Amino acid sequence: MTDHHIDGYFDYVVPPLEGLWKQEDMPGIDYRRKSDLIWTAMIRLPEFVTKAEFDRAAEQASAKKKLDCSRAEFMSYEEGLCVQCMHIGSYDDEPATVAAMDSYAVSMGYDTDITDKRQHHEIYLSDPRKTAPEKLRTVVRHPIKKRG
């Protein structure tokens, strides 16, 4: 327990883990080259968590829990226009879902727009430690842009 007060604090459920995925020096993602994937893990924070509160929590965790929080970052991510789909199944089977998303986007007049700033985005709704691979639920989101 602590006496620290955060303005606007309310009890909340921690949102699911999210991940951004990219590969250096290439547009898009080559799913056959998993070892080249670079990821960023994210958890959405409620609005009352400011940069100052984040820094304070990281400093406290480093001191009290002996955790290395040096790579933790307070960031905003502007997603922009996207296509998304609920993927049900193993992470290894995601390329089929991505192909269906790409096909849908093209049919609607859009192209996938994965860049260094706009990345393959996953939201993990299942815990892989407790869920059979064929039942995993993952929201897959890709940035898109109008064709032309």
DSSP file (Angstrom, degrees, kcal/mol; ACC not computed):
  #  RESIDUE AA STRUCTURE BP1 BP2  ACC     N-H-->O    O-->H-N    N-H-->O    O-->H-N    TCO  KAPPA ALPHA  PHI   PSI    X-CA   Y-CA   Z-CA
    1    1 A M              0   0    0      0, 0.0     2,-0.3     0, 0.0     0, 0.0   0.000 360.0 360.0 360.0 155.5    0.0    0.0    0.0
    2    2 A T        -     0   0    0      2,-0.1     0, 0.0     1,-0.0     0, 0.0  -0.968 360.0-136.4-143.9 157.6    1.0    3.6   -0.6
    3    3 A D        +     0   0    0     -2,-0.3     2,-0.1     2,-0.1    -1,-0.0   0.420  65.4 125.5 -91.7  -0.9   -0.2    7.0    0.4
    4    4 A H        -     0   0    0      1,-0.1     2,-0.4     2,-0.0    -2,-0.1  -0.383  48.7-153.0 -64.4 132.9    0.4    8.3   -3.2
    5    5 A H        -     0   0    0     -2,-0.1     2,-0.5     4,-0.0    -2,-0.1  -0.914   5.3-159.2-110.7 133.2   -2.6    9.8   -4.8
    6    6 A I    >   -     0   0    0     -2,-0.4     3,-2.0    43,-0.0    43,-0.1  -0.958  26.1-119.8-112.0 121.2   -3.2    9.9   -8.5
    7    7 A D  T 3  S+     0   0    0     -2,-0.5    -2,-0.0     1,-0.3     0, 0.0  -0.346  97.2  11.7 -58.2 131.8   -5.6   12.6   -9.8
    8    8 A G  T 3  S+     0   0    0      1,-0.2    -1,-0.3    -2,-0.1    40,-0.2   0.517  89.2 162.8  80.2   5.1   -8.6   11.0  -11.6
    9    9 A Y    <   +     0   0    0     -3,-2.0     2,-0.3    39,-0.1    -1,-0.2  -0.262   6.9 166.6 -60.7 141.6   -7.7    7.4  -10.4
   10   10 A F        -     0   0    0      2,-0.0     2,-0.1     0, 0.0    38,-0.1  -0.974  43.1 -95.5-147.7 152.9  -10.4    4.7  -10.7
   11   11 A D        +     0   0    0     -2,-0.3     2,-0.3     1,-0.0     0, 0.0  -0.463  53.7 170.1 -65.8 139.3  -10.3    0.9  -10.4
   12   12 A Y        -     0   0    0     -2,-0.1     2,-0.5    34,-0.0    -1,-0.0  -0.974  38.3-107.5-149.2 159.5  -10.0   -0.6  -13.9
   13   13 A V        -     0   0    0     -2,-0.3    -2,-0.0     1,-0.0     0, 0.0  -0.787  43.0-113.1 -88.7 131.1   -9.4   -4.0  -15.5
   14   14 A V        -     0   0    0     -2,-0.5     3,-0.1     1,-0.1    31,-0.1  -0.485  36.1-124.6 -65.1 124.9   -6.0   -4.1  -17.2
   15   15 A P        -     0   0    0      0, 0.0     3,-0.1     0, 0.0    -1,-0.1  -0.140  36.9 -79.7 -65.3 167.1   -6.5   -4.3  -21.0
   16   16 A P        -     0   0    0      0, 0.0    28,-0.5     0, 0.0   109,-0.1  -0.238  51.1 -92.7 -68.5 157.5   -5.0   -7.2  -23.0
   17   17 A L  E     -A   43   0A   0    107,-0.4   107,-2.6    26,-0.1     2,-0.3  -0.421  43.9-163.1 -64.1 140.7   -1.4   -7.3  -24.1
   18   18 A E  E     -AB  42 123A   0     24,-2.8    24,-2.9   105,-0.2     2,-0.4  -0.909   2.8-158.7-124.9 156.0   -0.8   -5.8  -27.6
   19   19 A G  E     -AB  41 122A   0    103,-2.9   103,-2.9    -2,-0.3     2,-0.4  -0.999  10.0-156.0-138.9 138.4    2.1   -6.2  -29.9
   20   20 A L  E     -AB  40 121A   0     20,-2.4    20,-2.0    -2,-0.4     2,-0.4  -0.926  20.6-165.3-106.0 136.9    3.5   -4.3  -32.9
   21   21 A W  E     +AB  39 120A   0     99,-2.7    99,-1.3    -2,-0.4     2,-0.3  -0.967  16.1 153.2-128.2 138.7    5.6   -6.3  -35.3
   22   22 A K  E     -A   38   0A   0     16,-2.0    16,-3.1    -2,-0.4     2,-0.4  -0.954  30.3-136.7-151.2 169.9    8.0   -5.2  -38.0
   23   23 A Q    >   -     0   0    0      5,-0.4     3,-0.8     3,-0.3    14,-0.1  -0.996  32.1-111.9-130.9 139.2   11.1   -6.3  -40.0
   24   24 A E  T 3  S+     0   0    0     12,-0.5    12,-0.0    -2,-0.4    -2,-0.0  -0.334  90.8   9.5 -69.1 148.3   14.0   -4.0  -40.7
   25   25 A D  T 3  S+     0   0    0      1,-0.1    -1,-0.2    -2,-0.0     0, 0.0   0.763 109.5  86.4  59.0  32.2   14.8   -2.9  -44.3
   26   26 A M  S <  S-     0   0    0     -3,-0.8    -3,-0.3     2,-0.1     2,-0.3  -0.963  73.3-121.0-157.3 143.7   11.6   -4.2  -45.9
   27   27 A P  S    S-     0   0    0      0, 0.0    88,-0.2     0, 0.0    -3,-0.0  -0.614  82.0  -4.0 -78.4 144.6    8.0   -3.0  -46.5
   28   28 A G  S    S-     0   0    0     86,-1.0    -5,-0.4    -2,-0.3     2,-0.4  -0.303  97.9 -63.2  75.3-159.2    5.4   -5.3  -45.0
   29   29 A I        -     0   0    0     -7,-0.1     2,-0.8    90,-0.0     3,-0.1  -0.995  26.2-151.7-133.6 133.9    6.1   -8.5  -43.2
   30   30 A D    >   -     0   0    0     -2,-0.4     3,-2.1     3,-0.2     6,-0.2  -0.895  12.3-166.2-103.3 101.4    7.6  -11.8  -44.5
   31   31 A Y  T 3  S+     0   0    0     -2,-0.8     3,-0.4     1,-0.3    -1,-0.1   0.628  83.0  66.5 -67.8 -13.3    6.0  -14.4  -42.2
   32   32 A R  T 3  S+     0   0    0      1,-0.2     2,-0.4     2,-0.1    -1,-0.3   0.649  94.5  61.3 -78.0 -14.3    8.5  -17.0  -43.3
   33   33 A R    X   +     0   0    0     -3,-2.1     3,-1.8     1,-0.2     4,-0.3  -0.467  59.6 152.6-110.5  58.7   11.2  -15.1  -41.6
   34   34 A K  G >   +     0   0    0     -2,-0.4     3,-1.7    -3,-0.4    -1,-0.2   0.831  68.1  63.9 -58.2 -34.5   10.0  -15.1  -38.0
   35   35 A S  G 3  S+     0   0    0      1,-0.3    -1,-0.3    -3,-0.2    -2,-0.1   0.705  99.3  55.5 -66.4 -16.9   13.5  -14.8  -36.6
   36   36 A D  G <  S+     0   0    0     -3,-1.8   -12,-0.5    -6,-0.2    -1,-0.3   0.467  81.4 116.5 -92.2  -2.6   13.8  -11.4  -38.2
   37   37 A L    <   -     0   0    0     -3,-1.7     2,-0.5    -4,-0.3   -14,-0.2  -0.448  49.0-159.7 -71.5 137.9   10.7  -10.0  -36.5
   38   38 A I  E     -A   22   0A   0    -16,-3.1   -16,-2.0    -2,-0.2     2,-0.3  -0.974  16.0-164.6-115.7 129.3   11.1   -7.1  -34.1
   39   39 A W  E     -A   21   0A   0     -2,-0.5     2,-0.4   -18,-0.2   -18,-0.2  -0.822  21.4-159.8-121.9 156.1    8.4   -6.6  -31.6
   40   40 A T  E     -A   20   0A   0    -20,-2.0   -20,-2.4    -2,-0.3     2,-0.4  -0.993  18.0-148.7-127.5 122.2    7.1   -4.0  -29.2
   41   41 A A  E     -A   19   0A   0     -2,-0.4     2,-0.3   -22,-0.2   -22,-0.2  -0.751  22.0-177.7 -91.0 138.9    4.8   -5.1  -26.4
   42   42 A M  E     -A   18   0A   0    -24,-2.9   -24,-2.8    -2,-0.4     2,-0.4  -0.973  22.4-165.9-137.9 149.2    2.2   -2.7  -25.2
   43   43 A I  E     -A   17   0A   0     -2,-0.3   -26,-0.1   -26,-0.2     2,-0.1  -0.983  32.4-120.7-132.0 125.4   -0.5   -2.4  -22.6
   44   44 A R        -     0   0    0    -28,-0.5    -2,-0.0    -2,-0.4     0, 0.0  -0.393  29.4-149.6 -63.7 135.5   -3.1    0.4  -23.0
   45   45 A L        -     0   0    0     -2,-0.1    -1,-0.1   -31,-0.1   -31,-0.0  -0.828  17.3-108.5-108.2 146.5   -3.0    2.7  -19.9
   46   46 A P    >   -     0   0    0      0, 0.0     3,-2.0     0, 0.0    -1,-0.1  -0.319  37.5-105.0 -67.8 159.8   -6.0    4.7  -18.5
   47   47 A E  T 3  S+     0   0    0      1,-0.3   -38,-0.1   -39,-0.1    -2,-0.0   0.743 115.2  67.8 -61.3 -25.2   -5.9    8.4  -19.1
   48   48 A F  T 3  S+     0   0    0    -40,-0.2     2,-1.1     1,-0.1    -1,-0.3   0.647  78.6  91.0 -72.8 -10.6   -5.0    9.1  -15.4
   49   49 A V    <   -     0   0    0     -3,-2.0     2,-0.1   -41,-0.1    -1,-0.1  -0.741  64.2-176.8 -86.2 102.5   -1.6    7.5  -16.0
   50   50 A T     >  -     0   0    0     -2,-1.1     4,-2.6     1,-0.1     5,-0.2  -0.367  43.3 -99.4 -89.3 172.7    0.5   10.5  -17.0
   51   51 A K  H  > S+     0   0    0      1,-0.2     4,-2.8     2,-0.2     5,-0.2   0.899 126.2  52.2 -58.3 -41.2    4.2   10.4  -18.1
   52   52 A A  H  > S+     0   0    0      2,-0.2     4,-2.2     1,-0.2    -1,-0.2   0.909 110.6  46.5 -63.7 -42.2    5.1   11.5  -14.6
   53   53 A E  H  > S+     0   0    0      2,-0.2     4,-2.5     1,-0.2    -2,-0.2   0.895 112.5  51.1 -67.0 -39.6    3.1    8.7  -13.0
   54   54 A F  H  X S+     0   0    0     -4,-2.6     4,-2.6     2,-0.2     5,-0.2   0.946 111.3  47.1 -60.5 -49.5    4.6    6.2  -15.4
   55   55 A D  H  X S+     0   0    0     -4,-2.8     4,-2.4     1,-0.2    -2,-0.2   0.893 111.9  51.1 -60.6 -40.7    8.1    7.3  -14.6
   56   56 A R  H  X S+     0   0    0     -4,-2.2     4,-2.5     2,-0.2    -1,-0.2   0.922 111.2  47.6 -63.1 -44.7    7.4    7.2  -10.9
   57   57 A A  H  X S+     0   0    0     -4,-2.5     4,-2.7     2,-0.2    -2,-0.2   0.903 112.4  49.1 -64.9 -41.4    6.0    3.6  -11.2
   58   58 A A  H  X S+     0   0    0     -4,-2.6     4,-2.3     2,-0.2    -1,-0.2   0.909 112.5  47.9 -64.2 -42.0    9.0    2.5  -13.2
   59   59 A E  H  X S+     0   0    0     -4,-2.4     4,-2.1    -5,-0.2    -2,-0.2   0.911 113.1  48.2 -64.4 -42.2   11.4    4.0  -10.7
   60   60 A Q  H  X S+     0   0    0     -4,-2.5     4,-3.1     2,-0.2     5,-0.5   0.910 111.7  49.0 -65.4 -43.1    9.5    2.4   -7.8
   61   61 A A  H  X S+     0   0    0     -4,-2.7     4,-1.6     1,-0.2     6,-1.4   0.888 111.0  51.3 -64.4 -38.8    9.5   -1.0   -9.5
   62   62 A S  H  < S+     0   0    0     -4,-2.3     4,-0.5     4,-0.2    -1,-0.2   0.914 118.0  37.8 -63.1 -42.5   13.2   -0.8  -10.3
   63   63 A A  H  < S+     0   0    0     -4,-2.1    -2,-0.2    -5,-0.2    -3,-0.2   0.944 127.0  30.9 -76.2 -49.8   14.0    0.1   -6.6
   64   64 A K  H  < S+     0   0    0     -4,-3.1    -3,-0.2    -5,-0.2    -2,-0.2   0.868 131.3  30.3 -82.0 -37.8   11.6   -2.1   -4.7
   65   65 A K  S  < S-     0   0    0     -4,-1.6    -3,-0.2    -5,-0.5    -1,-0.2   0.448  97.6-125.7-103.0  -2.1   11.2   -5.1   -7.0
   66   66 A K        +     0   0    0     -4,-0.5     2,-0.3    -5,-0.3    -4,-0.2   0.866  55.8 156.1  57.3  38.1   14.7   -5.0   -8.6
   67   67 A L        -     0   0    0     -6,-1.4     2,-1.0    -9,-0.1    -1,-0.2  -0.750  47.8-126.7 -94.0 141.8   13.1   -4.9  -12.1
   68   68 A D        +     0   0    0     -2,-0.3     3,-0.3     1,-0.1    -6,-0.0  -0.780  38.1 164.0 -87.2 102.7   15.0   -3.5  -15.0
   69   69 A C    >   +     0   0    0     -2,-1.0     3,-1.2   -11,-0.2    -1,-0.1   0.162  37.5 114.0-102.5  16.0   12.5   -1.0  -16.4
   70   70 A S  T 3  S+     0   0    0      1,-0.3    -1,-0.2   -12,-0.1    -2,-0.0   0.760  79.6  45.2 -63.6 -25.2   15.1    0.9  -18.5
   71   71 A R  T 3  S+     0   0    0     -3,-0.3    -1,-0.3     2,-0.1     2,-0.2   0.527  86.0 110.4 -96.8  -5.4   13.4   -0.2  -21.8
   72   72 A A    <   -     0   0    0     -3,-1.2     2,-0.4   -14,-0.0    -3,-0.0  -0.474  51.6-168.2 -68.5 140.0    9.9    0.6  -20.6
   73   73 A E        -     0   0    0     -2,-0.2     2,-0.7     2,-0.0    -2,-0.1  -0.993  25.8-137.5-137.9 136.8    8.5    3.6  -22.5
   74   74 A F        +     0   0    0     -2,-0.4     2,-0.3   -23,-0.0   -23,-0.0  -0.849  47.9 157.2 -88.4 118.3    5.5    5.8  -22.1
   75   75 A M        -     0   0    0     -2,-0.7     2,-0.4     2,-0.0    -2,-0.0  -0.951  40.3-138.3-144.6 159.4    4.2    6.3  -25.7
   76   76 A S        -     0   0    0     -2,-0.3     2,-0.5     2,-0.0    -2,-0.0  -0.917  17.0-157.7-113.6 147.2    1.2    7.1  -27.8
   77   77 A Y        -     0   0    0     -2,-0.4     2,-0.8     0, 0.0    -2,-0.0  -0.953   3.8-157.8-130.8 113.8    0.5    5.2  -31.0
   78   78 A E        -     0   0    0     -2,-0.5    -2,-0.0     1,-0.2     0, 0.0  -0.807  11.0-175.1 -90.9 110.7   -1.6    6.8  -33.7
   79   79 A E        -     0   0    0     -2,-0.8    -1,-0.2     1,-0.1     2,-0.1   0.904  12.4-172.3 -77.8 -43.2   -3.0    3.9  -35.7
   80   80 A G        -     0   0    0     63,-0.1     2,-0.2     2,-0.0    -1,-0.1  -0.339  51.7  -6.1  76.6-165.8   -4.8    5.6  -38.5
   81   81 A L  S    S+     0   0    0     63,-0.2    63,-2.3    -2,-0.1     2,-0.3  -0.416  79.7 167.0 -67.2 131.1   -7.0    3.8  -41.0
   82   82 A C  E     -C  143   0A   0     61,-0.3     2,-0.4    -2,-0.2    -2,-0.0  -0.915  36.5-139.5-141.7 163.2   -6.9    0.0  -40.6
   83   83 A V  E     -C  142   0A   0     59,-2.5    59,-3.0    -2,-0.3     2,-0.3  -0.976  31.8-178.0-118.1 140.9   -8.5   -3.3  -41.5
   84   84 A Q  E     -C  141   0A   0     -2,-0.4     2,-0.3    57,-0.2    57,-0.2  -0.956  12.1-174.3-141.4 160.3   -8.8   -5.9  -38.7
   85   85 A C  E     -C  140   0A   0     55,-2.2    55,-2.9    -2,-0.3     2,-0.8  -0.994  31.4-115.0-151.4 146.5   -9.9   -9.4  -38.2
   86   86 A M  E     -C  139   0A   0     -2,-0.3     2,-0.5    53,-0.2    53,-0.2  -0.783  33.1-157.5 -83.1 114.5  -10.4  -11.8  -35.3
   87   87 A H  E     -C  138   0A   0     51,-3.4    51,-2.7    -2,-0.8     2,-0.6  -0.835   6.1-166.6 -93.3 127.2   -7.9  -14.6  -35.9
   88   88 A I  E     +C  137   0A   0     -2,-0.5     2,-0.3    49,-0.2    49,-0.2  -0.965  51.5  32.8-115.9 118.0   -8.9  -17.8  -34.1
   89   89 A G  S    S-     0   0    0     47,-2.5    45,-0.2    -2,-0.6    46,-0.1  -0.866  97.0 -12.8 137.0-170.7   -6.1  -20.4  -34.0
   90   90 A S    >   -     0   0    0     -2,-0.3     3,-1.4     1,-0.1     4,-0.2  -0.232  54.7-123.7 -62.9 147.9   -2.4  -20.8  -33.7
   91   91 A Y  G >  S+     0   0    0      1,-0.3     3,-1.6     2,-0.2    -1,-0.1   0.835 112.6  65.0 -59.9 -31.5   -0.2  -17.8  -34.3
   92   92 A D  G 3  S+     0   0    0      1,-0.3    -1,-0.3     2,-0.1    -2,-0.0   0.722  97.6  55.4 -64.1 -20.6    1.5  -19.9  -37.0
   93   93 A D  G X> S+     0   0    0     -3,-1.4     3,-1.1     1,-0.2     4,-0.8   0.401  76.8 100.1 -93.2   2.2   -1.8  -19.8  -39.0
   94   94 A E  H <>  +     0   0    0     -3,-1.6     4,-2.7     1,-0.2     3,-0.5   0.812  64.8  72.5 -60.6 -32.6   -2.1  -16.0  -39.0
   95   95 A P  H 3> S+     0   0    0      0, 0.0     4,-2.3     0, 0.0    -1,-0.2   0.848  95.6  53.5 -54.5 -32.7   -0.8  -15.6  -42.6
   96   96 A A  H <> S+     0   0    0     -3,-1.1     4,-1.9     2,-0.2    -2,-0.2   0.900 110.2  46.8 -66.6 -39.8   -4.1  -17.0  -43.9
   97   97 A T  H  X S+     0   0    0     -4,-0.8     4,-2.2    -3,-0.5    -1,-0.2   0.910 111.9  50.7 -66.5 -42.2   -6.0  -14.5  -41.9
   98   98 A V  H  X S+     0   0    0     -4,-2.7     4,-2.9     1,-0.2    -2,-0.2   0.896 108.0  52.9 -62.4 -40.5   -3.7  -11.7  -43.1
   99   99 A A  H  X S+     0   0    0     -4,-2.3     4,-2.4    -5,-0.3    -1,-0.2   0.906 109.4  48.9 -61.9 -41.2   -4.2  -12.8  -46.7
  100  100 A A  H  X S+     0   0    0     -4,-1.9     4,-2.3     2,-0.2    -1,-0.2   0.893 111.9  49.3 -65.2 -39.2   -8.0  -12.6  -46.3
  101  101 A M  H  X S+     0   0    0     -4,-2.2     4,-2.8     2,-0.2    -2,-0.2   0.924 111.3  49.0 -64.3 -44.6   -7.6   -9.1  -44.8
  102  102 A D  H  X S+     0   0    0     -4,-2.9     4,-2.5     1,-0.2    -2,-0.2   0.918 111.4  49.7 -61.0 -43.6   -5.4   -8.0  -47.7
  103  103 A S  H  X S+     0   0    0     -4,-2.4     4,-2.3     2,-0.2    -1,-0.2   0.911 111.7  48.5 -62.2 -43.3   -7.9   -9.4  -50.2
  104  104 A Y  H  X S+     0   0    0     -4,-2.3     4,-1.2     2,-0.2    -2,-0.2   0.936 110.7  50.5 -62.7 -46.7  -10.8   -7.6  -48.5
  105  105 A A  H ><>S+     0   0    0     -4,-2.8     5,-2.8     1,-0.2     3,-0.6   0.925 111.1  48.7 -58.2 -45.9   -8.9   -4.3  -48.4
  106  106 A V  H ><5S+     0   0    0     -4,-2.5     3,-1.7     1,-0.2    -1,-0.2   0.909 107.6  54.9 -60.5 -42.6   -8.1   -4.6  -52.1
  107  107 A S  H 3<5S+     0   0    0     -4,-2.3    -1,-0.2     1,-0.3    -2,-0.2   0.747 109.4  48.6 -64.0 -22.2  -11.7   -5.4  -52.9
  108  108 A M  T <<5S-     0   0    0     -4,-1.2    -1,-0.3    -3,-0.6    -2,-0.2   0.361 127.7 -97.3 -98.2   3.0  -12.7   -2.1  -51.0
  109  109 A G  T < 5S+     0   0    0     -3,-1.7    38,-3.2     1,-0.3     2,-0.3   0.721  85.6 115.1  91.7  23.3  -10.1    0.0  -52.9
  110  110 A Y  E   < -E  146   0B   0     -5,-2.8     2,-0.3    36,-0.3    -1,-0.3  -0.848  48.7-149.5-123.7 159.2   -7.3    0.0  -50.3
  111  111 A D  E     -E  145   0B   0     34,-2.7    34,-2.3    -2,-0.3     2,-0.1  -0.934  34.4 -98.6-121.7 150.3   -3.8   -1.4  -50.0
  112  112 A T  E     -E  144   0B   0     -2,-0.3    32,-0.3    32,-0.2   -30,-0.0  -0.438  32.9-162.9 -63.3 141.8   -1.9   -2.6  -46.9
  113  113 A D        +     0   0    0     30,-3.1     2,-0.5    -2,-0.1    31,-0.1  -0.398  20.7 162.3-130.0  54.0    0.3    0.2  -45.7
  114  114 A I        +     0   0    0     29,-0.1   -86,-1.0     3,-0.1     2,-0.2  -0.667  15.6 150.1 -79.7 122.8    2.8   -1.4  -43.3
  115  115 A T        -     0   0    0      3,-3.0     5,-0.1    -2,-0.5    -2,-0.0  -0.698  64.8 -82.7-135.1-174.6    5.8    0.9  -42.8
  116  116 A D  S    S+     0   0    0     -2,-0.2     3,-0.1     1,-0.2    -2,-0.0   0.814 133.2  37.4 -64.5 -29.0    8.3    1.6  -40.0
  117  117 A K  S    S+     0   0    0      1,-0.2     2,-0.6     2,-0.0    -1,-0.2   0.722 118.2  49.7 -94.5 -25.4    5.7    3.9  -38.4
  118  118 A R  S    S+     0   0    0     -5,-0.1    -3,-3.0    25,-0.0    -1,-0.2  -0.949  82.0 179.1-119.9 110.1    2.5    1.8  -39.2
  119  119 A Q        -     0   0    0     -2,-0.6     2,-0.2    -5,-0.2   -97,-0.2  -0.630  39.9 -82.9-117.8 164.6    3.0   -1.8  -38.2
  120  120 A H  E     -B   21   0A   0    -99,-1.3   -99,-2.7    -2,-0.2     2,-0.4  -0.500  54.9-159.2 -57.7 127.5    1.4   -5.2  -38.0
  121  121 A H  E     -BD  20 141A   0     20,-2.4    20,-3.1  -101,-0.2     2,-0.4  -0.964  14.2-174.0-125.6 130.8   -0.6   -5.0  -34.8
  122  122 A E  E     -BD  19 140A   0   -103,-2.9  -103,-2.9    -2,-0.4     2,-0.5  -0.968  11.3-161.2-125.0 141.6   -1.9   -7.8  -32.7
  123  123 A I  E     -BD  18 139A   0     16,-2.3    16,-2.6    -2,-0.4     2,-0.8  -0.985  18.7-143.6-120.8 118.0   -4.2   -7.7  -29.6
  124  124 A Y  E     + D   0 138A   0   -107,-2.6  -107,-0.4    -2,-0.5    14,-0.2  -0.718  26.2 170.0 -91.6 107.0   -4.0  -10.9  -27.6
  125  125 A L        +     0   0    0     12,-2.0     2,-0.3    -2,-0.8    13,-0.2   0.589  63.9  58.5 -91.0 -12.2   -7.4  -11.9  -26.1
  126  126 A S  S    S-     0   0    0     11,-0.9    10,-0.1     5,-0.0     3,-0.0  -0.845  80.4-124.5-117.5 154.1   -6.3  -15.3  -25.0
  127  127 A D    >>  -     0   0    0     -2,-0.3     3,-2.1     1,-0.1     4,-1.1  -0.878  16.4-154.6 -95.0 111.3   -3.6  -16.5  -22.6
  128  128 A P  T 34 S+     0   0    0      0, 0.0    -1,-0.1     0, 0.0     8,-0.1   0.681  93.0  62.5 -63.9 -15.3   -1.4  -19.0  -24.6
  129  129 A R  T 34 S+     0   0    0      1,-0.2     3,-0.0     3,-0.1    -2,-0.0   0.707 117.6  27.4 -77.3 -19.4   -0.4  -20.6  -21.3
  130  130 A K  T <4 S+     0   0    0     -3,-2.1     2,-0.4     2,-0.1    -1,-0.2   0.388 110.8  74.9-122.0  -0.1   -4.0  -21.6  -20.6
  131  131 A T  S  < S-     0   0    0     -4,-1.1     5,-0.1    -5,-0.0    -1,-0.0  -0.950  79.5-115.9-124.3 134.5   -5.5  -21.9  -24.1
  132  132 A A    >>  -     0   0    0     -2,-0.4     3,-2.4     1,-0.1     4,-0.5  -0.397  33.6-116.6 -61.8 141.8   -5.1  -24.6  -26.7
  133  133 A P  G >4 S+     0   0    0      0, 0.0     3,-1.1     0, 0.0   -44,-0.1   0.849 114.5  56.5 -51.8 -38.9   -3.4  -23.2  -29.8
  134  134 A E  G 34 S+     0   0    0      1,-0.2    -2,-0.1   -45,-0.2   -44,-0.0   0.599 109.7  47.1 -71.7  -8.2   -6.4  -23.9  -32.0
  135  135 A K  G <4 S+     0   0    0     -3,-2.4    -1,-0.2   -46,-0.1    -3,-0.1   0.367  78.9 126.8-112.3   2.3   -8.6  -21.8  -29.7
  136  136 A L    <<  -     0   0    0     -3,-1.1   -47,-2.5    -4,-0.5     2,-0.5  -0.357  47.5-150.7 -60.9 138.6   -6.3  -18.7  -29.3
  137  137 A R  E     +C   88   0A   0    -49,-0.2   -12,-2.0     2,-0.0   -11,-0.9  -0.966  22.4 167.3-116.8 121.3   -8.1  -15.5  -30.1
  138  138 A T  E     -CD  87 124A   0    -51,-2.7   -51,-3.4    -2,-0.5     2,-0.6  -0.994  30.9-138.6-135.9 125.5   -6.0  -12.6  -31.6
  139  139 A V  E     -CD  86 123A   0    -16,-2.6   -16,-2.3    -2,-0.4     2,-0.5  -0.758  22.5-160.0 -80.2 124.3   -7.2   -9.4  -33.2
  140  140 A V  E     -CD  85 122A   0    -55,-2.9   -55,-2.2    -2,-0.6     2,-0.4  -0.930  10.4-174.8-108.3 127.8   -4.9   -8.8  -36.2
  141  141 A R  E     -CD  84 121A   0    -20,-3.1   -20,-2.4    -2,-0.5   -57,-0.2  -0.983   6.3-174.3-129.6 131.0   -4.9   -5.2  -37.4
  142  142 A H  E     -C   83   0A   0    -59,-3.0   -59,-2.5    -2,-0.4     2,-0.1  -0.977  26.4-120.6-124.1 137.2   -3.1   -3.8  -40.5
  143  143 A P  E     -C   82   0A   0      0, 0.0   -30,-3.1     0, 0.0     2,-0.3  -0.474  35.0-170.2 -69.5 145.4   -2.8   -0.2  -41.6
  144  144 A I  E     -E  112   0B   0    -63,-2.3     2,-0.3   -32,-0.3   -32,-0.2  -0.906  12.6-159.2-133.5 162.7   -4.3    0.6  -45.0
  145  145 A K  E     -E  111   0B   0    -34,-2.3   -34,-2.7    -2,-0.3     2,-0.1  -0.980  36.4 -91.5-139.7 152.3   -4.3    3.4  -47.5
  146  146 A K  E     -E  110   0B   0     -2,-0.3   -36,-0.3   -36,-0.2     2,-0.1  -0.399  48.2-113.8 -62.6 133.8   -6.6    4.3  -50.3
  147  147 A R              0   0    0    -38,-3.2    -1,-0.1     1,-0.2   -37,-0.0  -0.413 360.0 360.0 -68.3 142.4   -5.4    2.9  -53.6
  148  148 A G              0   0    0     -2,-0.1    -1,-0.2    -3,-0.1    -2,-0.1   0.403 360.0 360.0 124.7 360.0   -4.3    5.3  -56.2
